[in-house]
Every structure is written in C-alpha cells, then in structure tokens.
Amino acid sequence: FFEFLPLSSSFIILVRERRIYKTPTSLSYKRIYLGSFLSTMLSRPFALRSLSCFAQRSAVCHRPLNSQMSAGLNHVGERMYSNSNTMLFASREDIKGYLSGKAAVGNDVLGAMEALSNADAVCFDVDSTVINEEGIDVLADSLGKGKEVAELTAAAMTGTTKFEDALAMRLDLLKPSLKDIEDCLEKHPLELTEGVEEFIESLLDKGVDVYLVSGGFRIMIEPVAQAVCVAKTNIYANTILFDEDGKYAGFDANEPTSADMGKPKALTQIKEETGAETMVMIGDGATDAQAKPPANAFIGFGGVAMREAVREKADWFVMDFKDLTEIINKFHKN
C-alpha cells in the first residue's frame, strides 16, 4: 500500500493546489497525506478514474509500480474512458432554449454548443489554455531569455509568423538541455487554469475522449497530462531531441504540431485512428482556430490570454471553463 501511496498523495496535493509537483517519496509525506487520501477516495464518485490516473502518473514519472496493480489500474482506466456507449443526447432545440436570453460571443455559438454536447472527442491546446501560462516562456525565463522568446511566442499565437519558423527560432535561442528543463519544472511547477480540471473530469466521466494537441514540448506537457488524467498516448506535441549527454540536439520535425497547419493534421490523424465523429477544438491561439476543419467546432478560450484575432474566428468564445462544464453536465449523457 505504501508503495502506491506516494502516487495517491501527490494527486491529492495537486487537486487542491492546482500545481504540478513531483511525486513525494518521504515517509513524512505519507503520514501527512494518508488521511487526506483515504477521505478523498472514499467520498469522491470518481475514485475509479482517479486510480487509473495514478497508473498513468507512474508511467510518466518512470516510477516503478507493481505490475499486477498497474495492469489492473490500466484495465479500469480503459473501461472508464471508453466512449463506446456514448449516445447523442442534446438536440438543437434543447440548446436553443438554453441559449435564449444568454449573452454569448461567437460566429456560431449554437453550433459550437451542439458540437460540444454531442462530442466524442475534445482536443485542447495546452499553453494559456490548460495551463495559465506559456510553457516555452517559462523555460525561457529560467534561462534568462524571456523577453526575446516571449516576442516570438506572441507572433506565433497571433499568426503573424509561421509557427515552424517561430518554433525553430525560439529553440535556437534557448538550446535547452534535459537538465535545464528538469530544473525549470522543479523551480516553477506549471499551474492548471482555473476550472479546467473540473471540465476535463466532466468530459471523462461522460465518456468523451480528451486529447492535448500543442505546439509546446512533450517533455513539459506530460506532467500536465498526468494532472488531468489524460494518457500519454493522447498527447500530440513537439519532441525536443537530446544527445547522449542530455544536451540539446534539435527537435523532431516529423511531429505534426512542429509546423504551421499542424493541428489540423493531428486532429485528422485522431479522427482516422479513433473513428471520432464529433470533435471540438479548444484553445487560445491562431493555430487552434486552424483546426476547424477537421474539428466540427472551434471554441476560443480567452481566460488567460485575450487575442482579438482568435475571438473573431471562434464559433464560441469563452473566458471561463465553467461555461463549458455547464454545457457538458446539462446536455451530454452517456
């Protein structure tokens, strides 16, 4: 039990503080959070899903987990996350009645709400959407090159510079080693955006598949995925390459998200591999707006960074994840 407890207690800390920490290992942590772990697991209706999340945390952190326990947890996770029994529930008339009299911004708010209500897959950008900052800017700040990189990030997000050009220029400036990235995450744990955890929890509980599709770096996104119980296999992001000494050696240009129009390619791949029929893209940047099509709807998120170009392109533009959670809980049933 104590071998498993560090994973559990880490999850409880993360849920309460919305910060992504390394898994605690000391006995003092075990003692402090044992009561919290037991009370939370007994009271939460999502205990089984949480257990499968712990198995994913073990895989991402490269921490050993009893093989029988790991297999059992993954099996639970597969059952919990399967969307094979999801039924389309919301009709356009249902949502039209709900929307009547509400102030909502977007080019096709009704269509976006309908798509979200009937979604079998929802794809999220990560930076300034799932987390409340830009991961590459955090890394740049830790290396003393924050201003230069932030300017390139802004150009990529607004669409004034091709994404692949901005990515290459930023990485050429930083040349981050593996240790640089590990030290950055140790000193500045990434923080979840308010309300996103509850929204993703609602999606998973309804049987909706969740993907993280980002122009950011896989090595920095994996802990974020852990935090919201998204499997590593559901991450589409850029891979930084290191040599045998851990020094920066470039990035994998074969990743679909490494170039402009990469997110539509990633979503097309997801649709082809999973057979998803109704897909929604949620994000704060111009590259997220590009993802429709193949996404059936693009929901712009401005709760962290308000970008006018994104608001103008969004089917529905929201400032708070609570608006999306309300739609899922009210209209989507499995």
Solvent accessible surface area in square Angstrom, and as a share of the most:
residue,aa,sasa,rsa
1,F,129,0.54
2,F,99,0.41
3,E,108,0.49
4,F,15,0.06
5,L,0,0.00
6,P,6,0.04
7,L,3,0.02
8,S,0,0.00
9,S,0,0.00
10,S,3,0.02
11,F,9,0.04
12,I,3,0.02
13,I,20,0.10
14,L,1,0.00
15,V,36,0.20
16,R,158,0.58
17,E,92,0.41
18,R,50,0.18
19,R,67,0.25
20,I,16,0.08
21,Y,81,0.31
22,K,146,0.62
23,T,14,0.08
24,P,13,0.08
25,T,79,0.46
26,S,49,0.31
27,L,89,0.44
28,S,59,0.38
29,Y,94,0.36
30,K,35,0.15
31,R,168,0.61
32,I,116,0.59
33,Y,52,0.20
34,L,57,0.28
35,G,46,0.44
36,S,18,0.12
37,F,10,0.04
38,L,78,0.39
39,S,63,0.41
40,T,24,0.14
41,M,26,0.11
42,L,155,0.77
43,S,86,0.56
44,R,56,0.20
45,P,117,0.74
46,F,40,0.17
47,A,24,0.18
48,L,89,0.44
49,R,11,0.04
50,S,1,0.01
51,L,43,0.21
52,S,1,0.01
53,C,0,0.00
54,F,0,0.00
55,A,5,0.04
56,Q,24,0.11
57,R,1,0.01
58,S,6,0.04
59,A,60,0.46
60,V,13,0.08
61,C,47,0.28
62,H,152,0.68
63,R,74,0.27
64,P,118,0.74
65,L,27,0.13
66,N,71,0.36
67,S,87,0.56
68,Q,151,0.67
69,M,72,0.32
70,S,29,0.18
71,A,63,0.49
72,G,37,0.35
73,L,17,0.08
74,N,71,0.36
75,H,102,0.45
76,V,22,0.13
77,G,6,0.06
78,E,116,0.52
79,R,135,0.49
80,M,62,0.28
81,Y,37,0.14
82,S,57,0.37
83,N,40,0.20
84,S,93,0.60
85,N,123,0.63
86,T,32,0.18
87,M,126,0.56
88,L,131,0.65
89,F,96,0.40
90,A,8,0.06
91,S,51,0.33
92,R,105,0.38
93,E,119,0.53
94,D,68,0.35
95,I,0,0.00
96,K,95,0.40
97,G,53,0.51
98,Y,34,0.13
99,L,33,0.17
100,S,85,0.55
101,G,89,0.85
102,K,99,0.42
103,A,113,0.87
104,A,41,0.32
105,V,69,0.40
106,G,32,0.31
107,N,106,0.54
108,D,63,0.33
109,V,16,0.09
110,L,29,0.14
111,G,13,0.13
112,A,0,0.00
113,M,5,0.02
114,E,42,0.19
115,A,11,0.08
116,L,0,0.00
117,S,1,0.01
118,N,19,0.10
119,A,0,0.00
120,D,27,0.14
121,A,1,0.01
122,V,0,0.00
123,C,0,0.00
124,F,0,0.00
125,D,7,0.04
126,V,1,0.00
127,D,15,0.08
128,S,3,0.02
129,T,0,0.00
130,V,0,0.00
131,I,1,0.01
132,N,55,0.28
133,E,40,0.18
134,E,21,0.09
135,G,4,0.04
136,I,10,0.05
137,D,27,0.14
138,V,12,0.07
139,L,0,0.00
140,A,0,0.00
141,D,97,0.50
142,S,61,0.39
143,L,53,0.27
144,G,68,0.65
145,K,71,0.30
146,G,14,0.13
147,K,156,0.66
148,E,81,0.36
149,V,0,0.00
150,A,41,0.32
151,E,105,0.47
152,L,34,0.17
153,T,4,0.02
154,A,49,0.38
155,A,21,0.16
156,A,2,0.01
157,M,17,0.08
158,T,59,0.35
159,G,50,0.48
160,T,112,0.65
161,T,37,0.21
162,K,123,0.52
163,F,9,0.04
164,E,54,0.24
165,D,68,0.35
166,A,0,0.00
167,L,0,0.00
168,A,35,0.27
169,M,83,0.37
170,R,8,0.03
171,L,0,0.00
172,D,84,0.44
173,L,67,0.33
174,L,10,0.05
175,K,119,0.51
176,P,0,0.00
177,S,25,0.16
178,L,63,0.31
179,K,134,0.57
180,D,44,0.23
181,I,1,0.00
182,E,87,0.39
183,D,50,0.26
184,C,2,0.01
185,L,37,0.18
186,E,102,0.46
187,K,166,0.70
188,H,77,0.34
189,P,17,0.11
190,L,6,0.03
191,E,53,0.24
192,L,2,0.01
193,T,9,0.05
194,E,110,0.49
195,G,6,0.06
196,V,0,0.00
197,E,20,0.09
198,E,74,0.33
199,F,0,0.00
200,I,1,0.01
201,E,31,0.14
202,S,15,0.10
203,L,0,0.00
204,L,9,0.04
205,D,61,0.32
206,K,37,0.16
207,G,2,0.02
208,V,1,0.00
209,D,33,0.17
210,V,3,0.01
211,Y,13,0.05
212,L,0,0.00
213,V,0,0.00
214,S,1,0.01
215,G,14,0.13
216,G,10,0.09
217,F,5,0.02
218,R,57,0.21
219,I,49,0.25
220,M,5,0.02
221,I,5,0.03
222,E,29,0.13
223,P,29,0.18
224,V,0,0.00
225,A,0,0.00
226,Q,5,0.02
227,A,1,0.01
228,V,5,0.03
229,C,3,0.02
230,V,5,0.03
231,A,29,0.22
232,K,63,0.27
233,T,117,0.68
234,N,32,0.17
235,I,6,0.03
236,Y,27,0.10
237,A,0,0.00
238,N,0,0.00
239,T,39,0.23
240,I,10,0.05
241,L,76,0.38
242,F,55,0.23
243,D,63,0.33
244,E,174,0.78
245,D,110,0.57
246,G,15,0.14
247,K,127,0.54
248,Y,42,0.16
249,A,57,0.45
250,G,19,0.18
251,F,50,0.21
252,D,41,0.21
253,A,78,0.61
254,N,141,0.72
255,E,31,0.14
256,P,33,0.21
257,T,4,0.02
258,S,5,0.03
259,A,37,0.29
260,D,43,0.22
261,M,93,0.41
262,G,3,0.03
263,K,12,0.05
264,P,15,0.09
265,K,118,0.50
266,A,0,0.00
267,L,0,0.00
268,T,54,0.31
269,Q,70,0.31
270,I,0,0.00
271,K,46,0.19
272,E,137,0.61
273,E,115,0.52
274,T,68,0.40
275,G,53,0.51
276,A,15,0.11
277,E,137,0.61
278,T,25,0.15
279,M,0,0.00
280,V,0,0.00
281,M,0,0.00
282,I,0,0.00
283,G,0,0.00
284,D,1,0.00
285,G,0,0.00
286,A,7,0.05
287,T,13,0.08
288,D,1,0.00
289,A,14,0.11
290,Q,51,0.23
291,A,0,0.00
292,K,82,0.35
293,P,110,0.69
294,P,28,0.18
295,A,3,0.03
296,N,71,0.37
297,A,2,0.01
298,F,2,0.01
299,I,0,0.00
300,G,0,0.00
301,F,3,0.01
302,G,2,0.02
303,G,38,0.36
304,V,53,0.31
305,A,24,0.18
306,M,103,0.46
307,R,37,0.13
308,E,84,0.38
309,A,37,0.29
310,V,1,0.00
311,R,79,0.29
312,E,103,0.46
313,K,117,0.49
314,A,0,0.00
315,D,9,0.05
316,W,12,0.04
317,F,15,0.06
318,V,4,0.03
319,M,106,0.48
320,D,59,0.30
321,F,0,0.00
322,K,133,0.56
323,D,60,0.31
324,L,0,0.00
325,T,19,0.11
326,E,81,0.36
327,I,0,0.00
328,I,0,0.00
329,N,83,0.42
330,K,106,0.45
331,F,13,0.06
332,H,1,0.00
333,K,104,0.44
334,N,85,0.44
